[in-house]
Amino acid sequence: MTDTAPASFVTPSLLSPLSDGVSAVALVQHVGDDKMIVNAARVSFGGDSDAPLTARDEKLIAYLLRNQHGSPFEHNLITFKVVCPIFVDRQMVRHRVGVSKNEISGRYVELDERAYTPTTFRKQAPSNRQASVEDDGSLDQAAARALWAQASETAFRAYHELLALGVTREQARGVLPLSLYTESYYTFNVRSLLHFLALRDHEGAQYETRLFAQAMGQLAEPLFPVTFKAWRSLSAH
């Protein structure tokens, strides 16, 4: 007998936001579609149905987004596996409403020697404490890269030496850098995902985090095309 995958399962799609062969956003599974959003809205009037999505339904989705009627967008799930530097994960994990997360634990496993290195270093923005600007040529890129590599090598060497001494994993991991790659399962409903994208795929977001947000949006959009089209149209105004 041949096993059949559940209808909600999606063959994983994979993107590498930082284009380094380590960073990854994979679509694991999803539940629901644009029609589910319409049905969740119309059930209030007993008007939900199994009929195919219509132009009237598309107008309803746009109306819900425009008027911030959010609950119909919560009856669905999109699960990603995300491999990203810890400093990116820290910005993502701030989004907790409507989001579930499970992460690899350095208490249970010895962490792999995987760390992110920027291809280009940016300068601190002169008028914004949390933002950066492109290098105008005044940064010594080679020196910055060498310092980054040295710090990473020192941290990983200390980590392995602590483990060799018999120090517990949960303490030894404390010397590892924020550039260390971590991996997590993130599950969003569409409302929480759109909120996340509005904040993290934004010109004010950190560049690396924005790349991960864009990857998640790229994988989710084909699953809810009408919703994303209406949302992007609304965001453009």
C-alpha positions as CSV (number, residue, x, y, z in Angstrom):
1,M,0.0,0.0,0.0
2,T,1.3,3.4,-0.9
3,D,1.3,6.1,1.8
4,T,-0.3,9.3,0.8
5,A,0.8,12.6,2.3
6,P,-1.9,14.8,4.0
7,A,-3.4,17.4,1.7
8,S,-1.9,20.1,3.9
9,F,1.7,19.0,3.4
10,V,3.8,21.0,1.0
11,T,7.0,19.6,-0.5
12,P,9.6,21.8,1.1
13,S,10.8,24.7,-0.8
14,L,14.2,26.2,0.2
15,L,15.8,29.6,-0.1
16,S,19.2,30.8,1.1
17,P,18.7,34.4,2.1
18,L,22.4,35.2,2.7
19,S,23.5,33.2,-0.3
20,D,26.2,31.4,1.7
21,G,25.0,27.8,1.5
22,V,24.2,27.7,5.2
23,S,21.4,30.3,5.8
24,A,18.0,28.8,4.8
25,V,14.3,29.3,4.9
26,A,12.3,26.2,4.1
27,L,8.6,25.9,3.7
28,V,7.7,22.8,5.8
29,Q,3.9,22.8,5.7
30,H,0.8,24.9,5.5
31,V,-2.9,24.7,6.4
32,G,-5.6,26.8,4.8
33,D,-5.9,29.1,1.8
34,D,-7.6,32.3,0.7
35,K,-11.0,30.6,0.7
36,M,-10.5,29.7,4.4
37,I,-10.0,33.4,5.1
38,V,-13.3,34.2,3.3
39,N,-15.2,31.4,5.1
40,A,-13.9,32.6,8.5
41,A,-15.3,36.0,7.7
42,R,-18.6,34.8,6.3
43,V,-19.4,32.3,9.0
44,S,-20.6,35.2,11.1
45,F,-23.6,35.4,8.8
46,G,-23.8,31.7,8.0
47,G,-22.4,32.3,4.6
48,D,-19.4,30.0,4.5
49,S,-19.3,27.5,1.6
50,D,-17.1,25.0,-0.3
51,A,-17.6,26.9,-3.5
52,P,-14.4,28.1,-5.4
53,L,-13.1,31.5,-4.7
54,T,-14.9,34.3,-6.6
55,A,-14.2,37.9,-7.5
56,R,-16.6,38.8,-4.7
57,D,-14.5,36.8,-2.3
58,E,-11.4,38.7,-3.5
59,K,-13.1,42.0,-2.8
60,L,-14.0,40.8,0.7
61,I,-10.4,39.9,1.4
62,A,-9.3,43.4,0.3
63,Y,-12.0,44.9,2.5
64,L,-10.9,42.9,5.5
65,L,-7.3,44.1,5.1
66,R,-8.3,47.7,4.4
67,N,-10.4,47.9,7.5
68,Q,-8.1,45.9,9.7
69,H,-10.5,43.0,10.4
70,G,-7.7,40.6,11.4
71,S,-9.3,37.5,12.9
72,P,-10.3,35.8,9.6
73,F,-6.6,35.7,8.7
74,E,-5.8,33.7,11.9
75,H,-7.4,30.4,10.8
76,N,-4.4,29.0,9.0
77,L,-0.8,28.0,9.6
78,I,2.5,28.3,7.7
79,T,5.5,26.5,9.1
80,F,9.1,27.4,8.1
81,K,12.4,25.9,9.1
82,V,14.8,28.9,9.5
83,V,18.5,28.6,9.7
84,C,19.9,32.1,10.6
85,P,22.5,33.9,12.7
86,I,21.5,34.3,16.3
87,F,21.3,38.1,15.9
88,V,18.7,37.7,13.2
89,D,16.8,35.2,15.2
90,R,16.7,37.6,18.2
91,Q,14.9,40.1,15.9
92,M,12.5,37.5,14.6
93,V,11.6,36.1,18.0
94,R,10.3,39.5,19.1
95,H,7.2,38.7,17.0
96,R,5.4,36.4,19.4
97,V,1.7,37.0,18.9
98,G,0.3,34.3,16.6
99,V,3.7,32.8,16.3
100,S,5.1,29.4,17.6
101,K,8.8,28.6,17.8
102,N,11.0,25.7,18.6
103,E,14.8,26.0,18.4
104,I,17.8,23.8,18.4
105,S,19.2,23.6,22.0
106,G,22.9,23.9,22.9
107,R,22.0,22.1,26.1
108,Y,21.2,19.0,24.3
109,V,23.6,18.9,21.3
110,E,27.1,20.1,20.6
111,L,26.7,23.1,18.3
112,D,28.2,23.0,14.8
113,E,31.0,25.4,14.0
114,R,28.8,27.5,11.6
115,A,29.0,31.3,11.8
116,Y,28.0,34.1,9.4
117,T,30.5,36.5,7.9
118,P,29.2,39.6,6.1
119,T,30.3,39.9,2.5
120,T,30.6,43.6,3.1
121,F,30.7,45.6,6.3
122,R,28.5,48.6,6.7
123,K,29.0,51.9,8.7
124,Q,26.9,53.1,11.6
125,A,24.2,55.6,10.4
126,P,25.1,59.1,11.7
127,S,21.5,60.0,12.6
128,N,20.0,56.7,13.6
129,R,21.3,54.6,16.5
130,Q,19.9,51.3,15.2
131,A,20.6,51.7,11.4
132,S,23.5,51.3,9.1
133,V,24.6,52.9,5.8
134,E,26.7,51.5,3.0
135,D,30.4,51.9,3.2
136,D,31.6,55.0,1.4
137,G,35.0,53.6,1.0
138,S,36.4,54.7,4.3
139,L,36.0,51.4,6.0
140,D,39.0,49.0,5.9
141,Q,37.0,46.0,4.8
142,A,40.0,43.6,4.9
143,A,40.8,44.6,8.5
144,A,37.1,44.2,9.6
145,R,37.0,40.8,8.0
146,A,40.2,39.7,9.7
147,L,38.9,40.8,13.1
148,W,35.6,39.1,12.6
149,A,37.3,35.8,11.6
150,Q,39.7,36.0,14.5
151,A,36.9,36.6,17.0
152,S,34.9,33.7,15.6
153,E,37.9,31.3,15.7
154,T,38.7,32.3,19.3
155,A,35.2,31.7,20.4
156,F,34.8,28.3,18.8
157,R,38.3,27.2,20.1
158,A,37.3,28.2,23.6
159,Y,34.0,26.4,23.2
160,H,35.6,23.1,22.2
161,E,38.3,23.4,24.8
162,L,35.7,23.9,27.5
163,L,33.8,20.8,26.3
164,A,37.1,18.9,26.3
165,L,37.6,19.9,30.0
166,G,34.3,18.4,30.8
167,V,32.4,21.7,31.1
168,T,28.6,21.2,30.5
169,R,27.3,22.1,27.1
170,E,24.8,24.6,28.6
171,Q,27.7,26.6,30.1
172,A,30.2,26.2,27.3
173,R,27.9,27.6,24.7
174,G,28.1,31.0,26.5
175,V,31.3,31.9,24.8
176,L,29.9,31.5,21.2
177,P,29.2,34.6,19.1
178,L,25.9,36.1,18.0
179,S,27.0,35.3,14.4
180,L,26.5,31.6,15.2
181,Y,23.9,29.9,13.1
182,T,20.8,28.6,14.9
183,E,17.9,26.7,13.5
184,S,14.2,26.9,14.4
185,Y,10.7,26.0,13.4
186,Y,8.5,29.1,13.1
187,T,4.8,28.7,12.6
188,F,2.8,31.8,11.7
189,N,-0.9,32.4,10.9
190,V,-1.3,34.8,8.0
191,R,-2.2,37.8,10.2
192,S,1.0,37.4,12.2
193,L,3.1,36.8,9.1
194,L,1.8,39.9,7.4
195,H,2.5,41.9,10.5
196,F,6.0,40.4,10.7
197,L,6.7,41.3,7.0
198,A,5.4,44.8,7.4
199,L,8.0,45.4,10.1
200,R,11.0,43.3,9.0
201,D,10.7,43.6,5.2
202,H,11.0,47.4,5.7
203,E,13.8,49.8,4.8
204,G,14.3,50.5,8.5
205,A,14.9,46.8,9.3
206,Q,18.4,45.3,9.5
207,Y,19.6,44.2,6.1
208,E,20.2,40.6,7.0
209,T,16.9,40.2,8.8
210,R,15.1,41.8,5.9
211,L,16.5,39.1,3.6
212,F,15.0,36.4,5.7
213,A,11.6,38.2,5.8
214,Q,11.6,38.5,2.1
215,A,12.3,34.8,1.7
216,M,9.4,33.9,4.0
217,G,7.1,36.2,2.1
218,Q,8.3,34.7,-1.2
219,L,7.5,31.1,0.0
220,A,4.1,32.1,1.6
221,E,2.7,34.2,-1.2
222,P,1.8,31.4,-3.6
223,L,-0.2,29.8,-0.9
224,F,-2.4,32.8,-0.3
225,P,-2.0,34.8,-3.6
226,V,-5.2,36.8,-3.3
227,T,-4.4,37.9,0.3
228,F,-0.8,38.9,-0.6
229,K,-1.9,40.8,-3.7
230,A,-4.4,42.8,-1.7
231,W,-2.0,43.4,1.1
232,R,0.8,44.5,-1.2
233,S,-1.6,46.9,-3.0
234,L,-2.7,48.3,0.3
235,S,0.9,48.7,1.5
236,A,1.9,50.5,-1.7
237,H,-0.6,53.4,-0.9
